[in-house]
Amino acid sequence: MPDRLDLLFSRLREAPADRPLDQLEPTVWSRIDAARRDAPRDAVWGWRAALAAMMLTTGAFAGGVAAAQSEENSPFAIHAALAPSTLLESGR
């Protein structure tokens, strides 16, 4: 099997290239630039604006929910049931 692979690789090395590879990178970059020019910019900004609006709405909703919770859930509240001082005092 390795002898067969060596034979195939030697044939591939001796075969001429079917297309020039020295202009491959400029060709790829020209296709990328053409795709960028053809892309509608308004549609991209529309999606970005919709995403920003959704994120702001989610943030406002989450902030409202957090503000509506009672202070009992805060670890720094005076009457927190799980405060270390409350737990230590009940052991007396």
Protein Blocks (a to p, Z undefined) as FASTA:
>chain_A
ZZmmmmmmmmmmmpccfbdfklmmmmmmmmmmmmmmmpcfklmmmmmmmmmmmmmmmmmm
mmmmmmmpcfklpmkbfklckbfklmmmmmZZ
